[in-house]
C-alpha cells in the first residue's frame, strides 16, 4: 500500500534524463517484502505502477488497482532509506522487479533502482534483477561487480507485435542487443520467455535462434496464464495461450544448447500480496 505525500518530483536531486511519462511521489511502508518465488526469499520494487502497459499483465487486477491508472508511475521517495534500515541481519536472495519493471523509463530520471543497488551491494544479499529494458546496461559494470544476475524478458522478436502487446517497453531488438552486450561483459544473464502467446505461432524457431545467438546460457519459459488478465482485450487482439508454442520454443532452445526451465502456472507459485507495499 502506498501513501501520496506532499512534494514534487523536482525535489529529487538526481541527474535528469529524457522522459515524458506521468509520475507521482509516494511513500512505502516497507522496501523489502517476503517472496514466495521458488528461487528468491525477498522482493523489492523501487516503483509502483509500470509504464510498459503489457496487455497480458496480471499485476493491476491482483493488486486491486485500476488498470487504466497502472501506467502512472509511483516514485517511492523513501525507498532507499527504508531499504538501508531493513537490510541489516537479512540474508538470502532478493529479486528486484516482481510487480513493476525496475528499469522502466522513469528510472532514467529518478535513479531509484541504481540507488537501491548501491545499498544492496554493501549487504550480504544475493540479488536478481528482472526487467524488459535495455536501460539495465547502464549499470552493467556495477551489477557484475556486485555479483547480481539479470533476467531479461522477451515474448517476441517482432518489433511490430511488441509495440501492440508491450507498448511502453523497449523493443525486443534492443533487448536482444542488450543481452548480447551484457553476456559479453561477463554479466550473468538469463532470459524470461514469459508469457508465451499465440502471437509467436509459426515463429518459435526464429525466437529460439535469436535468443541463442545472444550467447545466453539459460532461459525460463512460461505459458500465458489468463487469470487476472483482461481476457476481453486479449480476445479482441486474437491473443491466446499456446501449449504447442511453449513446446516448440523449449525444443528450439535445447537444440541450440540453451538450458531451459518451464514455469507451469507461474502465478500460482506465489502470493503477490507480499509485494503490495
Secondary structure by P-SEA (a helix, b strand, c coil): cccccccccccccccccccbbbbbbbbbcccbbbbccccccccccccccccccccccccccccccccccccccccccaaaaaaaaaccccccbbbcccccccccccccccaaaaaaaaaaaaccbbbbbbccccccccaaaaaaaabbbbbbbbccccaaaaaaaccccccaaaaaaaaaaaaaaccbbbbccccccccccccaaaaaaaaaaacccbbbbbcccccccaaaaaaaacbbbbaaaaaaaaaaaaaacbbbbbbcccccccccccccc
